[in-house]
């Protein structure tokens, strides 16, 4: 689902001044939402066809553009292996923006892998299963049905999936292309979260062939700019879902939801955030849940039942690597915090 461009009138403070995040100063003003890691490799992509690559967990970086993609906004990506990466462009197909690009040589060259020219397509998220070597590409609904593609043959073939048995969507209901985390494929199950209609809902496939589906949650009121934006897993059974309203980034009527039975049942988390705000991404980085959005970032320690504010940095997306939490945002904003520094925030103060 397309999100209109919004200028966030927030206090501009440097990442370094926040006390937790460290700024990564790179020669780019592109805005970034796509962020993934594989071993020590980190890939970032965003507007102006820009992509950024690090081979050493963020110590050094290369900033480049995909030739011919200067007008595209890469909102998600998948890393097939150290050399092969697929970038997903989010934008209206009628404007030539529904495309996938692939590199086979670590970004030295790129080829157009998939290009939808028919109208009404808008890619939202892309997921990859390293064990089965398959992936899934989600696009905006057409005739109130999600459009889904299966990626096979190590990312060389894109096949449409028939979602005839998928529940009929509400008027204006769709998935948000905010941080590439509106779908999750785990344990042979695909889950899709939504917003934009009068309810924020969660859908779950009943079988691995994706021919049967159920609605596992539909009790949260939403509207055209609000709903669920992100889903993440601690393990095969424990999930969090979060979201909000991208027009009201400092408040949210959308609670963080939790499932401990593989997505069959959902309830609000027992220890709510101390501050309600619009959340674009949630991740699990043992032993923490971490959430971020354009109004700040927080970490939650489940055993201590304690939230700690990390900063007021305006990240759209975050990931966890072996030693770091990496964040990306608007206007070239990229930062990191060390996990060992995060641990210190939860130590008792003397």
Residue pairs with C-beta under 8 A, 6 or more apart in sequence:
1 122
1 124
1 140
1 174
1 175
1 176
1 177
1 195
1 196
2 90
2 91
2 92
2 122
2 177
3 176
3 177
3 178
3 246
6 246
6 247
8 249
8 294
8 314
8 330
10 294
10 295
10 312
10 314
11 312
13 312
13 313
14 23
15 21
15 22
15 23
15 311
15 313
15 333
15 335
16 22
16 23
18 310
18 311
18 312
18 313
19 311
20 310
20 311
20 337
20 341
20 342
20 345
21 310
21 311
21 313
21 327
21 335
21 336
21 337
22 335
22 336
22 337
22 338
23 333
23 334
23 335
24 58
24 61
24 334
24 335
24 336
26 52
26 61
26 63
26 332
26 334
27 63
28 50
28 52
28 63
28 332
29 331
29 332
30 46
30 47
30 48
30 50
30 331
30 332
31 46
31 47
31 73
31 316
31 329
31 330
31 331
31 332
32 44
32 45
32 46
32 47
32 50
32 52
32 316
32 317
32 328
32 329
32 330
32 332
32 333
32 334
33 46
33 73
33 75
33 76
33 177
33 178
33 179
33 180
33 316
33 317
33 328
34 43
34 44
34 45
34 46
34 74
34 75
34 76
34 77
34 87
34 88
34 180
34 317
35 42
35 43
35 44
35 179
35 180
35 317
35 318
35 319
35 326
35 328
36 42
36 43
36 77
36 78
36 79
36 319
37 43
37 57
37 79
37 319
37 320
37 321
37 326
38 79
38 81
38 82
39 82
40 54
40 55
40 56
40 57
40 321
40 322
41 53
41 54
41 55
41 79
41 82
42 52
42 53
42 54
42 57
42 58
42 319
42 321
42 326
43 51
43 52
43 53
43 77
43 79
43 85
44 51
44 52
44 53
44 328
44 334
45 51
45 52
45 74
45 77
45 87
46 73
46 74
46 75
46 328
47 72
47 73
47 74
48 65
48 70
48 71
49 65
49 66
49 68
49 69
49 70
49 71
49 72
49 74
50 63
50 64
50 65
50 74
51 63
51 64
51 65
51 66
51 74
51 77
51 87
51 107
52 61
52 62
52 63
52 64
52 334
53 61
53 62
53 64
53 106
53 107
54 60
54 61
54 62
57 321
57 322
57 323
57 324
58 321
58 324
58 326
58 336
62 107
64 107
66 72
66 74
66 87
66 101
66 110
67 110
68 112
69 89
69 99
69 101
69 110
71 97
72 89
72 91
72 97
72 99
73 89
73 90
73 91
73 97
74 87
74 88
74 89
74 90
74 101
75 88
75 89
75 90
75 123
75 124
75 177
75 178
75 180
76 88
76 90
76 123
76 124
76 125
76 126
76 177
76 180
77 85
77 86
77 87
77 88
77 126
77 180
78 85
78 86
78 88
78 126
78 127
78 128
78 135
78 151
78 155
79 85
79 128
80 86
80 128
80 154
80 155
82 106
83 103
83 104
83 105
83 106
84 102
84 103
84 104
84 154
84 155
85 102
85 103
85 106
85 107
86 100
86 101
86 102
86 113
86 126
86 135
86 151
86 155
87 100
87 101
87 102
87 110
88 100
88 123
88 125
88 126
88 137
88 180
89 97
89 98
89 99
89 100
89 101
89 123
90 97
90 122
90 123
90 124
90 177
91 97
91 98
91 122
91 123
92 98
92 119
92 121
92 122
93 116
93 117
93 118
93 119
93 120
93 121
93 122
94 119
94 120
96 115
96 117
97 122
98 115
98 116
98 121
98 122
98 123
98 139
99 112
99 113
99 114
99 115
99 116
100 112
100 113
100 114
100 115
100 123
100 126
100 137
100 158
101 110
101 111
101 112
101 113
102 110
102 111
102 113
102 155
103 109
103 110
103 111
104 111
113 155
113 156
113 158
114 137
114 149
114 158
116 139
120 140
120 142
121 139
121 140
121 142
121 147
122 139
122 140
122 177
123 137
123 138
123 139
123 140
123 177
124 138
124 139
124 140
124 174
124 175
124 176
124 177
124 180
124 182
124 183
125 137
125 138
125 175
125 177
125 180
125 181
125 182
125 183
126 135
126 136
126 137
126 138
126 151
126 180
127 135
127 136
127 183
127 184
127 185
127 190
128 134
128 135
128 151
129 135
129 185
133 152
133 154
134 150
134 151
134 152
135 150
135 151
135 155
135 185
136 148
136 149
136 150
136 151
136 161
136 183
136 185
136 190
137 148
137 149
137 150
137 151
137 158
138 146
138 147
138 148
138 175
138 182
138 183
138 192
139 146
139 147
139 148
139 149
140 146
140 147
140 174
140 175
141 147
141 169
141 173
141 174
144 168
144 169
144 170
144 171
144 173
145 163
145 164
145 166
145 168
145 169
146 163
146 166
146 169
146 175
146 192
147 160
147 163
148 160
148 161
148 163
148 210
149 158
149 159
149 160
149 161
150 158
150 159
150 160
150 161
151 157
151 158
151 159
152 159
161 210
162 211
163 210
163 213
165 211
165 212
165 213
166 203
166 213
167 203
167 213
167 214
167 215
169 194
169 197
170 197
170 198
170 199
170 201
171 197
171 198
172 196
172 197
172 224
173 194
173 195
173 196
173 197
173 199
173 201
174 194
174 195
174 196
175 182
175 183
175 192
175 193
175 194
175 195
176 182
176 195
176 196
176 227
176 228
176 229
176 243
176 246
178 229
178 230
178 246
178 280
178 281
178 316
179 229
179 230
179 280
179 281
179 316
179 317
180 317
181 229
181 230
181 231
181 232
181 281
181 282
181 317
182 192
182 193
182 194
182 228
182 229
182 230
182 231
183 190
183 191
183 192
183 193
183 231
184 190
184 191
184 231
184 232
184 233
184 239
186 233
186 236
187 236
187 262
188 208
189 204
189 205
189 208
189 262
189 263
190 204
190 205
190 210
191 202
191 203
191 204
191 205
191 216
191 231
191 239
191 263
192 202
192 203
193 200
193 201
193 202
193 203
193 227
193 228
193 229
193 230
193 231
193 241
193 243
194 200
194 201
194 202
194 203
194 227
194 228
195 222
195 226
195 227
195 228
195 229
195 243
196 222
196 223
196 224
196 225
196 227
197 222
197 227
198 221
198 222
198 223
199 218
199 219
199 220
199 221
199 222
200 220
200 221
200 222
200 226
200 227
200 228
200 243
200 254
201 215
201 217
201 218
201 220
201 228
202 215
202 216
202 217
202 218
202 228
202 231
202 241
202 257
202 263
202 266
203 213
203 214
203 215
203 216
204 213
204 214
204 216
204 263
204 264
205 212
205 213
206 212
206 213
206 214
216 259
216 263
216 264
216 265
216 266
217 241
217 257
217 266
220 227
220 228
220 254
220 255
220 257
221 253
222 254
223 245
225 245
225 246
225 247
225 248
226 243
226 244
226 245
226 246
226 247
226 248
226 252
226 253
226 254
227 243
227 254
228 241
228 242
228 243
228 254
228 257
229 242
229 243
229 244
229 278
229 279
229 280
229 281
230 241
230 242
230 243
230 279
230 280
230 281
230 282
231 239
231 240
231 241
231 282
232 239
232 240
232 281
232 282
232 283
232 284
232 289
233 239
233 284
234 240
234 284
234 289
236 262
237 259
237 260
237 261
237 262
238 258
238 259
238 260
239 258
239 259
239 262
239 263
240 256
240 257
240 258
240 269
240 282
240 284
240 289
241 256
241 257
241 258
241 259
241 266
241 282
242 254
242 256
242 257
242 279
242 282
242 291
243 252
243 254
243 278
243 279
244 251
244 252
244 253
244 254
244 276
244 277
244 278
244 279
244 293
245 251
245 252
245 253
245 254
245 278
246 278
248 278
249 277
249 278
249 293
249 294
249 295
250 277
250 278
250 295
251 276
251 277
251 278
252 276
252 277
252 278
252 279
253 276
255 268
255 269
255 272
256 268
256 269
256 272
256 273
256 279
256 282
256 291
257 266
257 267
257 268
257 269
258 266
258 267
258 268
258 269
259 265
259 266
259 267
270 305
271 300
271 305
271 306
271 307
273 291
273 298
273 307
274 298
274 307
274 309
275 296
275 298
275 309
277 293
277 295
277 296
278 293
278 294
278 295
279 291
279 292
279 293
280 292
280 293
280 294
280 315
280 316
280 317
281 291
281 292
281 293
281 315
281 316
281 317
281 318
282 289
282 290
282 291
283 289
283 290
283 318
283 319
283 320
284 290
284 320
285 320
285 325
285 339
287 301
287 302
287 303
288 299
288 300
288 301
288 342
289 299
289 300
289 302
290 297
290 298
290 299
290 300
290 310
290 318
290 320
290 325
291 297
291 298
291 300
292 298
292 315
292 316
292 317
292 318
292 327
293 314
293 315
293 316
294 314
294 315
294 316
294 329
294 330
295 312
295 314
296 309
296 310
296 311
296 312
296 313
296 314
297 309
297 310
297 311
297 313
297 315
297 318
297 327
298 307
298 308
298 309
298 310
299 307
299 308
299 310
299 342
299 345
299 346
300 306
300 307
300 308
301 308
301 346
304 346
306 346
308 345
308 346
310 337
310 342
310 345
313 327
313 329
313 333
313 335
314 329
314 330
314 333
315 327
315 328
315 329
315 333
315 335
316 328
316 329
316 330
317 327
317 328
317 329
318 325
318 326
318 327
318 328
319 325
319 326
320 326
320 339
323 338
323 339
323 340
324 336
324 337
324 338
324 339
325 336
325 337
325 339
325 342
326 334
326 335
326 336
327 333
327 334
327 335
327 336
328 334
